[in-house]
Amino acid sequence: MTENPARHIRKNTLTLANPFPGLRPFSVEESHLFFGREGQCETVFGYLAKNRFAAVTGASGSGKSSLIYCGLIPALYGGFINQAGSRWRIITTRPGNSPVENLAEAIAASEKHSPDQHDLTINKQILYTILRRSSFGLVNAVRQIRLAPGENILLILDQFEELFRYKESRKDITVVNETEAYIKLLVNAIKQTIQPIYVVLTMRSDFIGECSQFQELTKLINKSNFLIPQMTRDDFKDAIMGPLAVGGASIDPQLLQHLLNAIEDKNDQLPVLQHVMMRTWEFWTRNNEPGIPLRTRDYEAAGKIENALSMHANEAYDELTDQGKVICRAMFKCLTEKGLDNKGTRHPATVKYIAEIAQAHEQMVIEVVNKFRAKGRSFLTPGEGVVIDGDTVIDISHESLMRIWDKLKTWVDEEFSSVQMYLRLAEASSQYQVGKTGLWRPPDLQLALNWKKTQQPTLAWARKYNPAFEKVMVFLDASEKKYQQEEQNKVRLQRMELNRTRKFAVSSLFAAVAFLFISVWGFQQRGDAMRKAKEADNSRAEAEFRKKESDSLRTVAEGKADRADVERMLAQINADSAEKERVVALFQSKIYEQQRMLAMKQAEEANRQSETLKKAKEVSDKQLKKPLNSRVPQKGKRSWNSIKGCFPLLWPWQARFPMWRTRT
């Protein structure tokens, strides 16, 4: 956080007068403090002496008014225009939003012997009537004032561009083309020779094109125009060193170089420089001893050239009450104006008008004005010491205040946006009346309603930009009412739709609950099924495991069974072998028995055969003993015994098969 350098400066107040005026122009009494424009007024003197007219043009903040007040006027009193003498009555005025009325008031105020305010008001009305009567009204009005012998009239028209800037917001709207009438008054006063009237005007150079539509004025400007050149570095140095020398002070060379380097290449740097020097002087006189020059710490305590003006204005703003801050905000919005070219311009207004805009009492507005025009503060005009009332015109000292003061920049932007919204509404309302457009709808309507709520426009404020305030408000109210009706119809339809939706929602809710219940039940069943499936899978896995185990056991058992079968088969084979052996043995035993029986039979047969043989022998012996004839058998017959005797081995079969015996 940056520390304020002024905290370490020792308190020791000096009593020297501040030689820097700040934002306001130099006055005639301050001509001894005016430096940096030496020699430039001689051209103006020449134009004035030759043509009785001179136009001093230049950029904003170039020192046009100061050149007239501190250069031209002191020179006039010194007799520079020899043929006119040195006795002058100087009438200073500004066109404002009522140029003819302001001219009449300036002429009436130039009377040095007016007894009271009432007479001044009467004289003003008389002069205003004379001025409006004819194009030579200015000449006739000058004849009505009391002039000393040999006294000349010098009419100074300061801020002449207001004649064009305020064309659309004239105070007297009954006057047709007041700008043209005002210029004719000036041109005819310059041309006539009965009463010499000298005219000097100051005007911002960016408005000089507005004069081209008036041929007589254009000719005068072409013959007598002085364009103020931009100040050089040496001119700025003189503007710093000259007042310091008059005030009896000096400046640190390092600070001087820093100031010259800090000056930007802008047109309004001269009043900004004057203000920062005024603030630096104040800090120097409060916190330094005599003989010490202005130093960098005094300059930094003042806020430097970048922030000195904003800090000073914020000090005045912070001294106000809450209500005073509201009035201040409304007042500066009223006194400033930003055009479509994004350039800020001044818009002077009376205390009465400001009070009407701010919706406050005139005395409260005056108290706020006094805070910004107090001693050492030159933000508003008229300056300190001038008594102001409800009819006093208040103006900011310079446009640079709009560029540098942070709060005012915000207010100017807000006012510009507010004016643009109001003008849009005015255009829309006029188009609506002729049937070329309809009522507003969002988002434009919502923006307009927000504008109405935050800005709270009044008839006095709106009259400055467009007098059709009532029509605009009726249009806005009608748009709001129709939109509200549409919204109410939408709400009604929405309610009906909502009821249907609610019924549908209730039924849907029940269906959803049922579905949810079914879903939950289904999820439970699914969970149970999954659990059972899992259990089944586990059981199946266990069964498969057990099956595998049983298969393994069965395989083992089968292996064992196979082995048992093999063993059983072996045993069976063994048994079969044993049986076979037994059968074989039995068979063999049977065969043996049969053989034995056969042998026995054969033996018996052999015995029988032997007996038979024996008998046959006996028979043969007997036969042999018989004669030969008795022994020959009969032809074709042979006895069985003889055959049987030929086959002794077949005898056992004869015993086994008895049919053969039958056949035999």
ABEGO torsion letter per residue (X at the ends): XBBBAAAABBBBBBABBBABAEABBBBAAAAAABBGABGAAAAAAAAAAAAGBBBBBEBBGAGAAAAAAAAAAAAAAAGABAAAEABBBBBBBBAEABAAAAAAAAAAAABAABABAAAAAAAAAAAAAAAAABAAAAAAAAAABBBBBGBBBBBBBBGAAAAAAAAAABABAABBGAAAAAAAAAAAAAABAABBBBBBBBBBAAAAAAAAABAAAAAAAAAABBBBBBBBAAAAAAAAAAAAAAAGBBBBAAAAAAAAAABBBBAAAAAAAAAAAAAAAAAAAAABBBGBBBBAAAAAAAGEAAAAAAAAAAAAAAABBAAAAAAAAAAAAAABBBBAAGBBBBBBBBAAAAAAAAGBBAAAAAAAAAAAABBGBAABOBBBGBBBBAABBBBBABAAAAAABAAAAAAAAAAAAAAAAAAAAAAAAAAAAAGABBBBBOAAAAAAAAAAAAAGBBAAAAAAABABAAAAAAAAAAAAAAAAAAAAAAAAAAAAAAAAAAAAAAAAAAAAAAAAAAAAAAAAAAAAAAAAAAAAAAAAAAAAAAAAAAAAAAAAAAAAAAAAAAAAAAAAAAAAAAAAAAAAAAAAAAAAAAAAAAAAAAAAAAAAAAAAAAAAAAAAAAAAABBAAAABBBBGBBBAAAAAAABAAAAAAAAABAAAAAAX
